[in-house]
Amino acid sequence: MADPKTMFEGLAVALVTPFRSGALDREALARLTTHLVEGGVTAFYPCGCTGEATSLTREERVQAIRTVVEAAGGRAAVIAGTGTALTSETIEVSQEAIRAGADGVMVITPYSVKPTQEGLLAHYRAVADRVDCPVVLYNVPSRTGVSIAPETVAKLAEHPRIAAIKEASGSLDQASAIRARCDIVILAGDDSLYLPLLAVGARGVVSVAGQVAPGEMVAIRTHALAGRAADAEAVHRKLMPVFRALFLETSPAPVKHALMRLGFTTGELRLPLVPVRPETAAAVDQALERAGLSSPARTGR
């Protein structure tokens, strides 16, 4: 079990789920995990939005989580995405993730149903009451249509198992309001806001770009904590074209294209997601090239 004092520090990666001929590609997932551990990643978040969780069967989720746990080998924490639109199913999936070896679970706000703040309180408390591990709230209103209000986060933070929030609302004001109300660990959920969120109290990031630029994402926090603001900004500015390119279309399509170019995955997606358009592929390729991230030496090929 990962140390809860450090499992939310630094660079975490929102992992893709590699597919080959329509099936889960466990070999590719293990290879990517191993590569990223060696690149300084401190935690993995499989089976989230970037992992196409809604297209995975329950058994595939378990297989993916177990694969990441085995490949990480205790060198990095594994926080499994387990949220669904139904509270009872979220509890069941969370318990399965724990049995598969996950150190914690990340629970997205229920999508489609758009619960009230009272509903969110009841949902998260019900999940936290039934799982024996740290719970990470996942606030991503662009995906779910509902945002966890700072006041609600503060109430949830009183639960002994609710340890952190992946804040992907795209709002510095939201993170600042949470910090003003409680001491819950804030994790940046948007790569482009990682550096400014560090300035208002975030402890780490759950990153998509970290899959292609782990060293650079680690450097942002290292420079920031050492007071080297100019150096942190320089890395941030270097990566900004990559941050933008990886979200030109719905994630994870662009990052899967990038990982295919770097030799890690086939780039396959499951419908209704489809491969990126040619112009998006070109933009991703160009962004990687300009940031110095496209050489075979960086990928271990």
Backbone torsions as a table, in degrees:
resi	resn	phi	psi	omega
1	MET	NA	131.3	-179.9
2	ALA	-67.0	153.5	178.8
3	ASP	-71.0	117.7	-178.4
4	PRO	-63.5	-17.5	179.2
5	LYS	-76.2	-22.6	-176.7
6	THR	-120.3	-8.5	-173.0
7	MET	-68.6	-14.5	179.0
8	PHE	-109.8	16.4	179.6
9	GLU	-97.4	137.8	169.3
10	GLY	79.6	-145.0	-171.4
11	LEU	-89.2	116.3	167.9
12	ALA	-111.5	150.9	-177.8
13	VAL	-118.3	129.7	172.3
14	ALA	-81.8	99.0	-170.4
15	LEU	-72.2	143.4	167.3
16	VAL	-74.6	163.6	170.5
17	THR	-108.7	106.8	-179.7
18	PRO	-71.1	140.1	174.5
19	PHE	-122.9	151.1	173.4
20	ARG	-140.2	120.3	-177.8
21	SER	54.3	37.9	175.7
22	GLY	87.2	-10.1	-177.1
23	ALA	-107.9	157.3	175.6
24	LEU	-58.2	128.5	-178.9
25	ASP	-100.2	86.4	-175.6
26	ARG	-66.5	-33.4	179.5
27	GLU	-63.4	-45.6	179.0
28	ALA	-65.1	-38.7	179.3
29	LEU	-64.4	-42.4	178.8
30	ALA	-65.3	-40.4	-179.0
31	ARG	-66.5	-41.1	178.6
32	LEU	-65.1	-43.0	179.2
33	THR	-60.3	-46.5	179.9
34	THR	-60.8	-44.7	179.2
35	HIS	-59.6	-41.9	-176.0
36	LEU	-74.6	-34.2	173.5
37	VAL	-57.9	-44.8	-179.7
38	GLU	-67.7	-19.6	178.9
39	GLY	-90.1	1.8	174.7
40	GLY	104.5	9.1	178.2
41	VAL	-71.1	134.3	-177.1
42	THR	-101.3	-14.9	179.0
43	ALA	-156.2	151.6	177.7
44	PHE	-120.8	141.1	177.6
45	TYR	-120.6	82.0	177.0
46	PRO	-78.9	157.4	172.1
47	CYS	67.0	32.8	170.2
48	GLY	-99.1	-158.1	178.3
49	CYS	-60.4	-43.0	179.2
50	THR	-64.8	-26.1	179.0
51	GLY	-89.6	12.4	178.5
52	GLU	52.9	45.3	-172.8
53	ALA	-57.3	-37.9	-176.1
54	THR	-69.1	-12.9	178.9
55	SER	-99.7	0.8	-179.2
56	LEU	-94.5	144.3	170.4
57	THR	-76.2	164.8	177.9
58	ARG	-58.7	-41.8	180.0
59	GLU	-65.6	-39.0	178.1
60	GLU	-65.0	-37.4	176.2
61	ARG	-59.1	-47.9	-179.5
62	VAL	-60.5	-44.1	179.9
63	GLN	-62.8	-41.9	-179.9
64	ALA	-65.1	-45.2	-179.9
65	ILE	-62.1	-46.3	-179.2
66	ARG	-62.6	-38.1	178.6
67	THR	-62.2	-44.1	-179.8
68	VAL	-67.7	-41.1	178.3
69	VAL	-59.3	-46.7	-178.8
70	GLU	-65.8	-41.4	-178.9
71	ALA	-70.6	-36.7	178.6
72	ALA	-67.8	-33.8	173.9
73	GLY	56.6	34.6	179.4
74	GLY	81.0	-2.3	-179.4
75	ARG	-82.9	-15.0	177.8
76	ALA	-148.9	150.1	178.4
77	ALA	-73.8	156.7	176.2
78	VAL	-125.0	114.8	179.3
79	ILE	-112.5	107.5	-171.5
80	ALA	-86.7	136.1	172.0
81	GLY	-72.5	121.4	-175.4
82	THR	-131.0	1.6	-175.4
83	GLY	-73.3	141.1	173.7
84	THR	-133.9	-175.1	179.6
85	ALA	-81.1	-5.2	-175.0
86	LEU	-124.2	128.1	-176.1
87	THR	-60.5	-46.8	-177.8
88	SER	-62.0	-39.1	178.6
89	GLU	-69.5	-38.3	177.4
90	THR	-59.1	-41.1	178.0
91	ILE	-63.3	-44.8	-179.5
92	GLU	-63.4	-45.6	-179.8
93	VAL	-64.2	-38.6	178.9
94	SER	-63.5	-42.5	179.3
95	GLN	-65.8	-36.6	176.2
96	GLU	-64.5	-39.6	179.8
97	ALA	-63.8	-40.6	178.5
98	ILE	-64.1	-42.3	178.1
99	ARG	-64.5	-27.9	178.8
100	ALA	-79.9	-4.8	174.9
101	GLY	110.9	2.4	-179.2
102	ALA	-63.4	145.4	178.4
103	ASP	-84.7	-19.7	-179.5
104	GLY	-166.7	177.3	179.0
105	VAL	-130.7	147.2	173.9
106	MET	-111.3	126.4	-173.6
107	VAL	-118.2	110.4	177.7
108	ILE	-71.4	151.2	174.1
109	THR	-60.9	140.2	-178.2
110	PRO	-54.8	123.4	-177.2
111	TYR	-86.0	156.1	177.1
112	SER	77.3	-46.3	-173.8
113	VAL	-77.6	-22.2	177.5
114	LYS	50.5	64.0	-179.5
115	PRO	-67.0	158.1	173.8
116	THR	-72.7	174.9	176.7
117	GLN	-62.8	-36.4	176.2
118	GLU	-64.0	-38.1	177.1
119	GLY	-65.8	-39.4	177.8
120	LEU	-64.4	-42.0	176.7
121	LEU	-58.1	-48.5	-178.3
122	ALA	-64.6	-41.3	-179.5
123	HIS	-60.7	-55.1	-175.6
124	TYR	-67.2	-36.7	177.5
125	ARG	-65.6	-38.1	178.9
126	ALA	-64.2	-41.4	178.8
127	VAL	-66.3	-49.5	-177.1
128	ALA	-62.2	-30.9	178.5
129	ASP	-67.9	-23.6	-171.3
130	ARG	-108.2	-0.6	-180.0
131	VAL	-120.0	141.0	-178.0
132	ASP	-102.2	63.8	179.8
133	CYS	-166.8	166.1	175.0
134	PRO	-63.9	142.0	178.3
135	VAL	-113.6	131.3	175.3
136	VAL	-106.5	121.7	172.9
137	LEU	-71.7	145.1	179.4
138	TYR	-127.1	108.6	-177.6
139	ASN	-104.7	106.0	-178.3
140	VAL	-141.2	74.3	-174.3
141	PRO	-59.9	-24.9	177.9
142	SER	-64.5	-24.1	179.3
143	ARG	-95.1	-32.8	-169.5
144	THR	-110.0	-19.9	179.7
145	GLY	85.1	4.5	178.4
146	VAL	-143.1	142.1	179.9
147	SER	-115.2	144.1	175.9
148	ILE	-81.6	116.5	-179.6
149	ALA	-66.1	146.6	178.2
150	PRO	-52.7	-37.8	178.6
151	GLU	-63.7	-36.1	177.8
152	THR	-70.0	-40.6	177.0
153	VAL	-59.0	-43.6	-179.2
154	ALA	-61.1	-40.4	178.2
155	LYS	-66.8	-41.6	-179.9
156	LEU	-67.1	-32.3	-179.0
157	ALA	-64.2	-15.4	177.3
158	GLU	-72.5	-18.9	179.4
159	HIS	-73.3	132.4	-175.4
160	PRO	-63.0	-20.5	-179.0
161	ARG	-98.1	-12.9	179.6
162	ILE	-86.0	107.5	-165.7
163	ALA	-106.5	-26.1	-171.7
164	ALA	-157.4	167.7	174.0
165	ILE	-135.0	128.6	169.3
166	LYS	-85.2	109.0	-172.4
167	GLU	-99.0	102.3	-176.1
168	ALA	-121.8	35.9	176.9
169	SER	-82.0	-12.6	-177.6
170	GLY	78.7	16.0	-173.9
171	SER	-123.3	120.1	172.4
172	LEU	-67.2	-33.9	178.9
173	ASP	-61.6	-40.5	179.6
174	GLN	-60.5	-48.5	-179.9
175	ALA	-63.2	-40.6	179.9
176	SER	-65.1	-39.3	179.0
177	ALA	-66.1	-36.8	176.4
178	ILE	-64.4	-46.1	-179.8
179	ARG	-60.6	-33.6	-179.2
180	ALA	-70.8	-18.7	-173.1
181	ARG	-107.9	-22.3	-176.7
182	CYS	-161.3	174.4	-177.2
183	ASP	-106.1	19.1	178.8
184	ILE	-58.8	144.5	177.6
185	VAL	-67.5	127.6	177.6
186	ILE	-103.2	128.0	176.5
187	LEU	-115.2	128.5	177.8
188	ALA	-64.5	133.5	177.9
189	GLY	-108.0	0.4	177.4
190	ASP	-124.9	120.1	-177.3
191	ASP	-56.4	-40.5	-176.2
192	SER	-68.1	-17.4	179.3
193	LEU	-104.0	6.5	-177.6
194	TYR	-58.1	-53.0	-177.6
195	LEU	-61.9	-51.0	178.5
196	PRO	-63.8	-31.7	178.4
197	LEU	-69.7	-31.3	173.6
198	LEU	-59.5	-35.5	-178.5
199	ALA	-69.0	-23.0	-179.8
200	VAL	-108.6	16.2	169.2
201	GLY	114.2	0.9	176.9
202	ALA	-63.9	148.3	-179.2
203	ARG	-100.8	-17.7	-177.6
204	GLY	-170.6	-166.9	-178.1
205	VAL	-141.1	144.4	167.8
206	VAL	-106.3	102.8	-161.0
207	SER	-108.6	141.1	168.8
208	VAL	-85.4	-46.5	-178.6
209	ALA	-64.1	-22.4	179.0
210	GLY	-60.4	-17.7	177.2
211	GLN	-72.2	-25.0	179.8
212	VAL	-111.0	-15.6	-178.3
213	ALA	-139.9	57.1	-177.0
214	PRO	-62.4	-43.0	-178.9
215	GLY	-61.1	-41.7	-179.0
216	GLU	-68.5	-39.5	179.0
217	MET	-67.5	-35.4	174.0
218	VAL	-63.7	-40.8	-176.9
219	ALA	-63.5	-34.1	180.0
220	ILE	-56.7	-49.5	-178.3
221	ARG	-70.7	-39.3	179.3
222	THR	-58.4	-47.8	178.8
223	HIS	-64.4	-43.6	-176.9
224	ALA	-62.3	-45.0	-178.3
225	LEU	-68.6	-26.2	179.2
226	ALA	-86.4	0.9	179.2
227	GLY	81.5	12.6	179.4
228	ARG	-93.0	71.6	-173.5
229	ALA	-60.4	-41.2	-178.5
230	ALA	-64.9	-38.8	179.4
231	ASP	-68.4	-40.8	177.6
232	ALA	-62.1	-42.9	179.5
233	GLU	-64.6	-37.0	-179.5
234	ALA	-61.7	-42.4	178.4
235	VAL	-67.6	-42.3	177.8
236	HIS	-56.8	-47.2	-178.6
237	ARG	-66.4	-36.3	177.2
238	LYS	-61.1	-37.8	-175.3
239	LEU	-89.5	-12.2	-176.0
240	MET	-54.0	-43.1	176.9
241	PRO	-60.5	-33.2	177.1
242	VAL	-69.3	-45.8	178.1
243	PHE	-54.8	-45.3	-177.9
244	ARG	-67.6	-44.7	-175.8
245	ALA	-63.5	-35.0	-177.1
246	LEU	-73.2	-4.7	177.3
247	PHE	-128.7	23.5	174.3
248	LEU	-67.0	-28.9	172.5
249	GLU	-130.7	172.9	-176.0
250	THR	-56.8	125.9	175.5
251	SER	-69.9	140.4	17.2
252	PRO	-101.8	18.8	-176.1
253	ALA	-56.2	-47.9	-179.5
254	PRO	-65.9	-41.6	-178.8
255	VAL	-71.1	-29.8	174.8
256	LYS	-66.6	-36.5	174.7
257	HIS	-62.4	-45.0	-179.5
258	ALA	-60.6	-44.2	-179.5
259	LEU	-67.5	-32.4	174.3
260	MET	-63.7	-44.8	179.5
261	ARG	-63.2	-30.1	179.9
262	LEU	-88.0	-0.6	172.6
263	GLY	89.3	15.9	-175.9
264	PHE	-97.9	-32.1	-176.5
265	THR	-138.9	173.2	176.8
266	THR	-81.2	-16.1	-175.4
267	GLY	83.7	1.6	-178.0
268	GLU	-64.1	145.6	174.2
269	LEU	-126.7	167.6	173.9
270	ARG	-110.0	138.1	177.6
271	LEU	-57.6	141.1	17.6
272	PRO	-88.5	4.1	174.0
273	LEU	-75.8	144.4	-179.6
274	VAL	-132.7	161.8	178.7
275	PRO	-56.9	152.1	-178.6
276	VAL	-64.3	154.2	176.5
277	ARG	-66.0	156.5	-178.8
278	PRO	-54.7	-38.6	-179.2
279	GLU	-69.2	-32.3	176.2
280	THR	-71.2	-42.5	177.5
281	ALA	-57.3	-43.5	179.6
282	ALA	-64.0	-39.2	179.6
283	ALA	-66.5	-39.9	177.8
284	VAL	-65.0	-45.6	179.2
285	ASP	-59.1	-43.7	-179.2
286	GLN	-65.8	-40.7	179.6
287	ALA	-64.4	-42.4	177.7
288	LEU	-62.7	-43.4	-179.4
289	GLU	-61.9	-46.9	-177.7
290	ARG	-66.4	-29.6	178.9
291	ALA	-87.0	-0.1	179.7
292	GLY	72.8	31.3	-174.5
293	LEU	-109.4	7.8	-171.4
294	SER	-107.6	6.0	-176.4
295	SER	-81.9	143.2	179.3
296	PRO	-57.3	-28.8	-178.2
297	ALA	-63.2	-29.4	-178.7
298	ARG	-75.8	-21.7	-174.2
299	THR	-98.8	-7.5	-179.1
300	GLY	80.3	14.2	179.8
301	ARG	-78.0	NA	NA
